[in-house]
Amino acid sequence: MHCGSNLTLDPQGKWGLPMTDTKPAFVLIHGAWHSSATWKHILPLLEAQGHAAIAPDLPGAGANARRPLSYHRRPFDANAFATEPSPNARVTQEERTSAIADTISIMVRDTGQPVVLVGHSLGGVTVTAVAEAFPERIRAAVYLAALLLPYGVTVAEAIEHPSMGGAKPSSLSVGDPAALGALRVNPAAESQVYRQTFKSVLYGDLTDQAFDDALASLHCDEPAQVAGVPSPATANRFGRVQRHYIRCTGDQALPIAGQDYMISNTDKALGGRTLVHTLETSHSPFYSQPQALADVLLKIGREPQH
């Protein structure tokens, strides 16, 4: 787990924050195949303005990820990699929800403030689940080019909606998710065609060096079962939480039409209004425009609590 440098662990195991207990804390959740490294440029920008900020690795991700043996073997066997079952397959959404709920409990206890919960891409699923379970602990739920789904809708169903017609993550897919138990990609691929596809889908506005750095922090297997879990969002719990959506207009992973549909569909289903912000970026503004993203998050942190 990565956490901001303003947080210190005392001998009793509590995160201490003596200077910032009047400002909301931020808990930042990465998306599929990503890790806490997603937020490495954002954390110091939030902390510089006096906010506690933490970015944990979800179960099955980052330091918690397990990789198939074929991913590491050289010479690389593409067929073995495309068929070896995933050691990450048993990771559940319930585990992820519980892990983030525990993190928030610590932050609320030690700062005395509700948190701003931010999720990128697939991380939006965890934001929704936690906000539904613990709405009183969440000052705002923020979706950064993320999956925002009303009650009963799964990720798999959302991706099939016509508004998602331009979504391209499937072009990165390796093997059969049902057989592997995972949505598998290959961040270590040597193929220049595959690498360029990876860049265009997730990191279209990054320099080549920044793209290489981003790839180095990815894991290959995202547990497939997470995509089949229906959204738990209800009007009387999740609907009580102020929600924000940060649109990314150049996104090739979740196209802007799909982002806009999710916003309007959720508002229609739950009532209330999602507060919308827009960045002219690809799917990954935490790398391409960190200051612009941090400015939006800081603005959200200043919003009065309803």
Secondary structure, DSSP 8 states (H G I E B T S, - for coil): -EE-TT-EE-TTS-EE-TT-TTS-EEEEE--TT--GGGGTTTHHHHHTTT--EEE---TTSGGG----HHHH-SS--HHHHHHS--TTTT--HHHHHHHHHHHHHHHHHHHSS-EEEEEETTHHHHHHHHHHH-GGGEEEEEEES-----TT--HHHHHTSGGGTT--GGGG--S-HHHHTEEE--TT---HHHHHHHHHHH-TTS-HHHHHHHHHT--SEEEGGGGGS-----TTTGGGSEEEEEEETT-SSS-HHHHHHHHHHHHHHH-S--EEEEESS-S-HHHH-HHHHHHHHHHHHHS---
